[in-house]
Amino acid sequence: MRNNIFPNILIFEILGIIHFFNKGQKSKALEMEEEYKNNLICRFVLDGTGNKVGESVAIDKDLLIIKSKNTYLGVPLKHIEEDGKTIIVKGLIDRDNAEMMGEVWRNESSKEIKYDNTEEKDEY
């Protein structure tokens, strides 16, 4: 029986080429998604009736973080749409849930800096 490895090599080469091109498409899609998300920051956010909700300050996974007066709101990206230079939240905002998600983001993203004053200072 004759062992013919040529078809196997050809299959591996074709699979490698397909993988190479798919990898390029995925990275391009990720770049486009990242650019889209970066363009959502520092914009005024309006609710469905045109009232100002606040200003977008960050994106955390699939949430748009909005600074609204003294609180942060977390709104899923699937509930927003761009309208020129502003962002509109589609539908009603569940304020309690949005505040809870915003508070979770604030607690995770801000770190308290503690200074240890117990160290001896060098005297000159």
C-alpha positions as CSV (number, residue, x, y, z in Angstrom):
1,M,0.0,0.0,0.0
2,R,1.4,3.4,-1.0
3,N,1.5,6.2,1.5
4,N,0.6,9.5,-0.1
5,I,1.1,12.5,2.2
6,F,0.7,15.2,-0.5
7,P,-3.1,15.5,0.0
8,N,-2.6,15.9,3.7
9,I,0.0,18.6,3.3
10,L,-2.3,20.4,0.8
11,I,-5.2,20.3,3.3
12,F,-3.0,21.7,6.1
13,E,-1.8,24.5,3.9
14,I,-5.4,25.5,2.8
15,L,-6.5,25.4,6.5
16,G,-3.6,27.6,7.4
17,I,-4.4,30.1,4.8
18,I,-8.1,30.2,5.8
19,H,-7.1,30.7,9.5
20,F,-4.7,33.5,8.5
21,F,-7.4,35.4,6.6
22,N,-10.1,34.8,9.3
23,K,-7.7,36.1,12.0
24,G,-7.2,39.3,10.0
25,Q,-11.0,39.8,9.6
26,K,-11.5,39.2,13.3
27,S,-8.9,41.7,14.3
28,K,-10.3,44.3,11.9
29,A,-13.8,43.8,13.4
30,L,-12.4,44.2,16.9
31,E,-10.6,47.4,15.8
32,M,-13.9,48.8,14.4
33,E,-15.8,47.9,17.6
34,E,-13.1,49.5,19.7
35,E,-13.2,52.7,17.6
36,Y,-17.0,52.8,17.8
37,K,-16.8,52.5,21.6
38,N,-14.2,55.2,21.8
39,N,-16.4,57.5,19.8
40,L,-19.2,57.2,22.4
41,I,-17.2,58.9,25.2
42,C,-17.5,62.6,26.1
43,R,-21.0,63.1,24.5
44,F,-24.2,64.4,25.9
45,V,-26.8,61.6,26.5
46,L,-30.5,62.3,26.1
47,D,-33.4,60.1,27.0
48,G,-36.1,59.2,24.4
49,T,-38.1,62.4,25.1
50,G,-35.0,64.6,24.5
51,N,-34.2,65.4,28.1
52,K,-30.6,65.5,29.1
53,V,-29.5,62.5,31.2
54,G,-25.8,63.4,31.5
55,E,-22.5,62.9,29.8
56,S,-20.9,59.6,28.7
57,V,-17.6,59.1,30.6
58,A,-16.6,55.5,30.0
59,I,-17.5,52.1,28.5
60,D,-17.3,49.0,30.7
61,K,-17.8,45.8,28.8
62,D,-21.3,46.2,27.3
63,L,-22.3,49.2,29.5
64,L,-22.1,52.9,28.7
65,I,-21.3,54.8,31.9
66,I,-23.0,58.2,32.2
67,K,-22.2,60.9,34.7
68,S,-25.5,62.3,35.8
69,K,-25.3,65.0,38.4
70,N,-23.7,63.3,41.4
71,T,-24.2,59.7,40.3
72,Y,-23.1,57.4,37.6
73,L,-25.5,55.4,35.5
74,G,-24.8,52.2,33.6
75,V,-26.9,51.7,30.4
76,P,-26.4,48.7,28.1
77,L,-24.9,49.6,24.8
78,K,-27.8,47.8,23.0
79,H,-30.1,50.5,24.4
80,I,-28.4,53.4,22.9
81,E,-28.1,55.0,19.4
82,E,-26.1,57.8,18.0
83,D,-27.8,61.0,16.9
84,G,-25.1,63.3,15.5
85,K,-23.1,64.6,18.4
86,T,-25.4,63.2,21.1
87,I,-26.4,59.8,22.3
88,I,-30.0,58.8,22.8
89,V,-31.1,56.1,25.2
90,K,-33.9,54.0,23.5
91,G,-36.9,53.4,25.7
92,L,-37.2,54.2,29.4
93,I,-34.2,54.2,31.7
94,D,-34.6,51.9,34.7
95,R,-33.0,54.5,37.0
96,D,-32.5,52.2,40.0
97,N,-30.9,49.5,38.0
98,A,-28.8,52.0,36.0
99,E,-27.6,53.6,39.3
100,M,-26.7,50.3,40.7
101,M,-24.6,49.3,37.6
102,G,-23.0,52.7,37.7
103,E,-22.1,52.4,41.3
104,V,-20.6,49.0,40.7
105,W,-18.4,50.5,37.9
106,R,-17.4,53.4,40.1
107,N,-16.3,51.1,43.0
108,E,-14.4,48.8,40.7
109,S,-12.7,51.6,38.7
110,S,-11.6,54.0,41.5
111,K,-9.0,53.0,44.0
112,E,-8.5,54.9,47.2
113,I,-4.9,56.0,47.8
114,K,-3.8,55.6,51.3
115,Y,-0.6,57.3,52.5
116,D,1.3,55.7,55.3
117,N,2.6,58.6,57.5
118,T,4.2,56.2,60.0
119,E,7.5,56.1,58.1
120,E,10.3,58.1,59.6
121,K,11.3,61.2,57.6
122,D,14.9,61.8,56.8
123,E,16.2,65.0,58.5
124,Y,18.5,67.2,56.5
